Amino acid sequence: MNLMKKLIVLLILFVVIPILVLDLFVAKKLESITEEQVGNALLQLVRGSHLTLDRESSDFEEKTEKIMISQEIQQLASIPSSSEYERFEIFKALDKYLNNYSTSAVRYSLFFRTQISSIRSSLIPIF
């Protein structure tokens, strides 16, 4: 072999092959480190979302409980014996009361379903 071919073979053996092996090793290590960091970040995101959902849920339950025990809701029991004007005033006050608890995310509203001799009411959140 002439000198040029020997130098090319030596260059391949001692430079190119070690660089390829190191590249493969570094790529595998980088992959495992990235996977671990992404997994940890995702776990923290899930924990944060869980806390946010718990907080929102407890806030919703607390507001609903306050609304249900309020005087405005308790007045609904006297609706069948009220005049139309009194019912209108009760509904208007109740709508204003529910509007105070409503936010852009949760809107409280009231609907009535009439039956033969009684009026039933239900409080529902509108998302």
Secondary structure, 3 states (H helix, E strand, C coil): CCHHHHHHHHHHHHHHHHHHHHHHHHHHHHHHHHHHHHHHHHHHHHHHHHHHHHHHHHHHHHHHHHHHCCHHHHHHHHHHHCCHHHHHHHHHHHHHHHHHHCCCCCEEEEEEEECCCCEEEEEEEEC
